[in-house]
Amino acid sequence: MSNGNGNGSRAAKLLQAAHDEGELSPAAMKALSIPDIGAQIQAGLGITVDDVHASEVVLVTMLPDDSGSIRFGGNAQAVRDGHNLVLDALRGSKQAEGILAHTRYLNGRVLYPYCLLDQTARMDKHNYDPNGGTPLYDETVVLLGTVLAKTRELADGGVPARSVTLLLTDGADEHSTRARASDVAAVVRDMCRAESHIIAALGLDDGRTDFARVFREMGIEDRWILTAKSGASEIRRAFALFSQSAIRASQGAASFSKTAAGGFFC
């Protein structure tokens, strides 16, 4: 895996170890072996294992769309509110001390790397001004690679980890240059096979995109695909469903398995 200037060597080693032990298939490893991805993943890894004091951890990871169409559709504030709603719900849960969160925007900017909930940043008009493109496949591969690397890093440090991830877009991929839907699907399949990852996808209805088809091609299971009508109340409701799923998944191994099998509405 190329990491450009070497800043991604930590991430590259973690993913290579996962591949060597059979956690990542050749297809998934190929998808994750693109120039500079190690440095991009490294930017999201955040907190070290030594600073994690919980006996087990749930990683809650979000990829909000920051394309210009979010702003043009009048949905920017609703996305900010939805993200912040998730953080508030997690902070209010009994499992808050065992949750690490990370948010990366669809165009690659890291809002905050994996950190404790009280170290996260709320989305506001200063740090979220959607005006980019829609490199959905490229950035989903980066995000899922970050989830995998962090899970591996924690496990190597003696802290078992599970993950709940949300992908959010208001349109199909338009600007990816390195990855295809099939590349994303290869990574998603391996993560689902491990039975310790939930990958959910939320499409904000633009009146023309078949989000069920888009996300299925990326390997997302139907029960974890949700389409919300454009508008503040519907978008916030969708984020609320995700937050409820994340909280249920954080309540132990049995609850995680039940949540994973049930989807958004279990």
Backbone hydrogen bonds, N-H to C=O, Kabsch-Sander energy under -0.5 kcal/mol:
donor,donor_aa,acceptor,acceptor_aa,energy
5,N,3,N,-0.7
6,G,3,N,-0.9
8,G,3,N,-0.6
9,S,6,G,-1.6
12,A,8,G,-2.6
13,K,9,S,-2.4
14,L,10,R,-1.7
15,L,11,A,-2.3
16,Q,12,A,-2.4
17,A,13,K,-2.2
18,A,14,L,-1.8
19,H,15,L,-2.2
20,D,16,Q,-2.8
21,E,17,A,-1.7
22,G,19,H,-1.7
23,E,18,A,-2.5
24,L,18,A,-1.0
29,M,25,S,-2.7
30,K,26,P,-2.3
31,A,27,A,-1.9
32,L,28,A,-1.7
33,S,29,M,-0.5
33,S,30,K,-1.0
34,I,32,L,-0.9
37,I,34,I,-1.8
38,G,2,S,-1.0
40,Q,36,D,-1.7
41,I,37,I,-2.8
42,Q,38,G,-2.7
43,A,39,A,-1.4
44,G,41,I,-2.0
45,L,41,I,-0.7
45,L,42,Q,-1.0
46,G,42,Q,-0.6
47,I,114,Y,-2.8
51,D,48,T,-1.4
52,V,49,V,-1.8
53,H,51,D,-0.6
57,V,160,P,-2.5
58,V,98,G,-2.4
59,L,162,R,-2.9
60,V,58,V,-0.6
60,V,100,L,-3.0
61,T,59,L,-0.6
61,T,164,V,-2.3
62,M,102,H,-2.3
63,L,166,L,-2.4
68,G,132,G,-2.4
70,I,67,S,-1.5
71,R,67,S,-0.8
72,F,68,G,-2.6
73,G,69,S,-2.0
74,G,71,R,-1.7
75,N,70,I,-2.5
76,A,70,I,-0.5
79,V,75,N,-2.1
80,R,76,A,-2.3
81,D,77,Q,-2.9
82,G,78,A,-2.4
83,H,79,V,-2.5
84,N,80,R,-2.4
85,L,81,D,-2.3
86,V,82,G,-1.9
87,L,83,H,-1.9
88,D,84,N,-2.5
89,A,85,L,-2.5
90,L,86,V,-2.5
91,R,87,L,-2.6
92,G,88,D,-1.5
93,S,90,L,-1.4
96,A,93,S,-1.3
98,G,95,Q,-2.1
99,I,96,A,-1.6
100,L,58,V,-2.2
101,A,115,C,-2.3
102,H,60,V,-1.8
103,T,112,Y,-1.7
104,R,62,M,-2.2
105,Y,109,R,-3.2
106,L,64,P,-2.2
108,G,105,Y,-2.3
111,L,103,T,-1.9
111,L,109,R,-0.7
112,Y,103,T,-1.5
114,Y,44,G,-2.5
115,C,101,A,-1.5
117,L,99,I,-0.6
119,Q,116,L,-2.2
120,T,117,L,-1.2
128,Y,124,D,-1.4
131,N,66,D,-1.3
132,G,66,D,-2.5
136,L,134,T,-1.7
139,E,135,P,-2.4
140,T,136,L,-1.7
141,V,137,Y,-2.1
142,V,138,D,-1.7
143,L,139,E,-2.6
144,L,140,T,-2.9
145,G,141,V,-2.2
146,T,142,V,-1.9
147,V,143,L,-2.2
148,L,144,L,-2.6
149,A,145,G,-2.6
150,K,146,T,-2.5
151,T,147,V,-2.5
152,R,148,L,-2.4
153,E,149,A,-2.6
154,L,150,K,-2.5
155,A,151,T,-2.3
156,D,152,R,-2.6
157,G,153,E,-1.1
158,G,155,A,-1.8
159,V,154,L,-2.8
162,R,57,V,-2.1
163,S,196,S,-2.2
164,V,59,L,-3.1
165,T,198,I,-2.6
166,L,61,T,-2.7
167,L,200,A,-2.3
168,L,63,L,-2.1
169,T,202,L,-2.0
174,E,134,T,-2.6
175,H,134,T,-1.7
183,D,180,R,-0.6
184,V,180,R,-1.8
185,A,181,A,-2.5
186,A,182,S,-1.7
187,V,183,D,-1.5
188,V,184,V,-2.7
189,R,185,A,-2.7
190,D,186,A,-1.5
191,M,187,V,-2.1
192,C,188,V,-2.7
193,R,189,R,-2.3
194,A,190,D,-1.3
195,E,192,C,-1.3
196,S,191,M,-0.8
198,I,163,S,-2.2
200,A,165,T,-3.3
200,A,198,I,-0.5
201,A,224,W,-2.9
202,L,167,L,-3.2
203,G,226,L,-2.8
204,L,169,T,-2.4
205,D,203,G,-0.7
205,D,228,A,-3.1
211,F,209,T,-1.3
214,V,210,D,-2.3
215,F,211,F,-2.8
216,R,212,A,-2.2
217,E,213,R,-2.3
218,M,214,V,-0.7
219,G,216,R,-2.0
220,I,215,F,-2.3
224,W,221,E,-2.2
225,I,222,D,-1.9
226,L,201,A,-2.4
228,A,203,G,-2.8
235,I,231,G,-2.2
236,R,232,A,-2.5
237,R,233,S,-2.0
238,A,234,E,-1.9
239,F,235,I,-2.2
240,A,236,R,-2.3
241,L,237,R,-2.0
242,F,238,A,-1.9
243,S,239,F,-2.7
244,Q,240,A,-2.3
245,S,241,L,-2.1
246,A,242,F,-2.7
247,I,243,S,-2.3
248,R,244,Q,-2.4
249,A,245,S,-2.5
250,S,246,A,-1.1
250,S,247,I,-0.5
251,Q,248,R,-1.6
256,F,252,G,-2.4
257,S,253,A,-2.4
258,K,254,A,-2.1
259,T,255,S,-2.6
260,A,256,F,-2.9
261,A,257,S,-1.9
262,G,258,K,-1.4
263,G,259,T,-2.1
264,F,223,R,-2.0
265,F,262,G,-0.5
266,C,263,G,-1.4
